[in-house]
Amino acid sequence: MSLKQKLQEDLKSSMKNKDTVRKSVVTLIRASIKQYEVDNRVELEEDGIIDIISKQMKQRRDALSEFAKANREDLVSETEAEIEVLKEYLPQQLSEEELNEIVKSTISEIGATSMKDMGKIMSAIKPKVKGRADGKLINELVKNNLQ
């Protein structure tokens, strides 16, 4: 079953089960996919859909920290529930150890020696971990390995 079909089925089941959080998250994902397809006149493949879900995950994580700063526990718990739903549609996330190994091997492949090579390293790592790791964590690991 493709990711699009899974989203469609999950939308139906969440409506039947009156699962409002899942319904709203799946609806937003499907709307983003449709908007992208209409704007660019393309049919999105699995990788494109994963990119859209990853962007939504990043937006939720950024919002989560802002809600926590503002002491909005109601919004924090709602956003955490949305993040859990989004995780179900992303590939299995890499552990920090696995990610660190990828970072180290990429740095040695490129021959990077300083922070000036950060852009090269990040652009080489991104395709290897597409949808399976958070960009902030990758950035931190690269910085730690270059020092």
C-alpha positions as CSV (number, residue, x, y, z in Angstrom):
1,M,0.0,0.0,0.0
2,S,1.4,3.4,-1.0
3,L,1.7,6.2,1.5
4,K,-1.1,8.1,-0.2
5,Q,-3.4,5.1,0.1
6,K,-2.4,4.7,3.7
7,L,-3.2,8.3,4.4
8,Q,-6.6,7.9,2.7
9,E,-7.4,4.8,4.7
10,D,-6.3,6.4,8.0
11,L,-8.4,9.4,7.3
12,K,-11.5,7.2,6.9
13,S,-10.8,5.2,10.0
14,S,-10.1,8.3,12.1
15,M,-13.4,9.7,11.0
16,K,-15.2,6.5,12.0
17,N,-13.4,6.3,15.3
18,K,-13.8,10.0,16.0
19,D,-10.0,10.4,16.5
20,T,-9.9,14.2,16.0
21,V,-6.1,14.5,16.4
22,R,-5.3,11.9,13.7
23,K,-8.0,13.2,11.4
24,S,-6.7,16.8,11.6
25,V,-3.1,15.7,11.1
26,V,-3.9,13.4,8.1
27,T,-6.1,16.1,6.6
28,L,-3.3,18.6,6.8
29,I,-0.8,16.2,5.3
30,R,-3.1,15.4,2.4
31,A,-3.9,19.0,1.8
32,S,-0.1,19.8,1.7
33,I,0.4,17.0,-0.8
34,K,-2.5,18.1,-3.0
35,Q,-1.3,21.8,-2.8
36,Y,2.2,20.8,-3.9
37,E,0.9,18.6,-6.7
38,V,-1.4,21.3,-8.0
39,D,1.3,24.1,-7.8
40,N,4.0,22.0,-9.5
41,R,1.7,19.9,-11.8
42,V,3.4,16.7,-10.7
43,E,2.3,13.5,-9.0
44,L,4.3,13.1,-5.8
45,E,6.2,9.9,-5.2
46,E,6.9,8.4,-1.8
47,D,10.1,10.5,-1.3
48,G,8.2,13.7,-2.0
49,I,5.5,12.8,0.5
50,I,8.1,12.0,3.1
51,D,9.6,15.4,2.6
52,I,6.3,17.1,3.2
53,I,5.7,15.0,6.3
54,S,9.2,15.8,7.5
55,K,8.6,19.6,7.0
56,Q,5.4,19.3,9.0
57,M,7.2,17.4,11.8
58,K,9.9,20.2,11.9
59,Q,7.1,22.9,12.1
60,R,5.5,21.0,15.0
61,R,8.9,20.6,16.9
62,D,9.6,24.3,16.4
63,A,6.2,25.3,17.6
64,L,6.5,22.9,20.6
65,S,9.5,24.8,22.0
66,E,7.6,28.1,21.5
67,F,4.6,26.8,23.3
68,A,6.7,25.5,26.2
69,K,8.4,28.9,26.6
70,A,4.9,30.5,26.7
71,N,3.7,28.0,29.3
72,R,0.9,26.8,27.1
73,E,0.6,23.2,28.4
74,D,-2.7,22.7,26.4
75,L,-0.9,23.5,23.1
76,V,2.2,21.5,24.2
77,S,0.2,18.3,24.7
78,E,-1.8,18.8,21.5
79,T,1.4,19.3,19.5
80,E,3.1,16.3,21.1
81,A,0.1,14.2,20.1
82,E,0.3,15.5,16.5
83,I,4.1,14.7,16.4
84,E,3.3,11.1,17.5
85,V,0.9,10.7,14.6
86,L,3.4,12.2,12.1
87,K,6.1,9.8,13.3
88,E,3.9,6.9,12.1
89,Y,4.2,8.0,8.5
90,L,8.0,8.6,8.5
91,P,10.6,5.9,8.0
92,Q,12.2,4.4,11.2
93,Q,14.4,7.2,12.7
94,L,18.1,6.6,13.0
95,S,19.6,6.4,16.5
96,E,22.2,9.0,17.5
97,E,24.9,6.3,17.3
98,E,24.0,5.3,13.7
99,L,23.7,8.9,12.7
100,N,27.1,9.7,14.2
101,E,28.7,6.9,12.2
102,I,27.2,8.3,9.0
103,V,28.5,11.8,9.9
104,K,32.0,10.4,10.6
105,S,32.2,8.4,7.4
106,T,30.9,11.4,5.3
107,I,33.4,13.7,6.9
108,S,36.3,11.3,6.0
109,E,34.9,10.8,2.5
110,I,34.8,14.5,1.8
111,G,38.1,15.1,3.6
112,A,36.5,17.9,5.6
113,T,38.7,19.6,8.2
114,S,37.0,22.7,9.4
115,M,33.6,24.4,9.8
116,K,34.1,25.9,6.3
117,D,33.2,22.5,4.9
118,M,29.9,22.4,6.8
119,G,27.8,23.0,3.7
120,K,29.5,20.2,1.7
121,I,29.1,17.8,4.6
122,M,25.4,18.6,5.2
123,S,24.6,18.3,1.4
124,A,26.3,14.9,1.3
125,I,24.6,13.6,4.5
126,K,21.0,14.7,3.6
127,P,20.4,12.1,0.9
128,K,21.8,9.4,3.1
129,V,19.4,10.1,5.9
130,K,16.4,11.5,4.0
131,G,13.4,11.5,6.4
132,R,15.2,9.4,9.0
133,A,16.9,12.1,11.1
134,D,16.4,15.6,12.4
135,G,18.4,18.3,10.7
136,K,19.3,20.0,14.0
137,L,20.8,16.7,15.4
138,I,22.8,16.2,12.2
139,N,24.1,19.8,12.5
140,E,25.1,19.2,16.1
141,L,26.9,16.0,15.3
142,V,28.8,17.5,12.4
143,K,29.9,20.4,14.6
144,N,31.0,18.0,17.4
145,N,33.0,15.8,14.9
146,L,34.8,18.8,13.4
147,Q,36.1,20.2,16.6
